[in-house]
Amino acid sequence: MNASTTTYSHTSTTAHSGGLFAFVSARLQTARARWAEKRAHDRDMADLYRFSDRELWDIGISRSDFTAVDNGTFRRD
């Protein structure tokens, strides 16, 4: 092989690491958003558990409805 006819290709590592950085950054941002959403949900459920039976009755639910509220399937009749 002649050195004058051989070509070497070199890709920039900046393009690859920038793509990887953007990918990892997006994944971390999504994970952070999901974690914040879960914390808010857990906080809301903890608030429900703190309500007295009278307060729950006032808003139209009972303690047995907590699972449905948690699943998002609660419906008032």
N, C-alpha and C positions, 0 to 999 in steps of 0.2 A: 504494500500500500504506500502510496506516495503521500508525503506530509502536506503537499500543496493541494491535494484533492480531498483530503479528509477534513470534514467540518465538525466542529464540536458545538453543541448547543448548550447554553447555560441559561436556565430560567432564574429570574430574580426571586430570591427568598422573601423579599418584601411583599410581593403579590400573594404568596402562599400564606405567610404568617398574618398578613392583613385579613385574608379571608378566614383563617382559623380564628383570629382574634375576634372578628365580627360574629362568627358562629358561636363561640364560647360566650361572648358578651351577651348575645341575644338569649342564649340558654339561661344564663345567670339572671338576666332581667325577668324572664318568664318564671323562673323558680322563685325569685324574690316576690313577684306579684302574687303567685299562688300561695306562698307562705303567708303573706300579709292578708290575703283573702281568708285563709284558713284560721288565722288568729282572730280576725274580726268575727267570723262565724262562731268560733269557740267562745268568744267573749259574749256574743248574743245569746248563745245557749246557756252560758253560766248565769246571765241576767235572768233568763226564764226560770232557772232553778231557784233563784233567790226570791222570786215572787211568792207572796202568800197565796193560799187557796182563794181568798177573797179577791185579790188582785187578778188572779187568773180568771176567775169567774167574771169579773168586770170586762175583761177583754175577750171573753167567749171561748176560752180553752180550759182544759183540765190537764193534770199531770200525765194522764194516759195519752194525751195528744202530742207529747214531746217528740216521740219517734217520728210521727207524721210531719211535724214541723221541721225536724232535722232533715228528713228525706226530701222535703219540699212537696209532699203529697197531701198536706193538710187542706181540707175543704170544709167550710162551714155549711151547715144545712139550712 
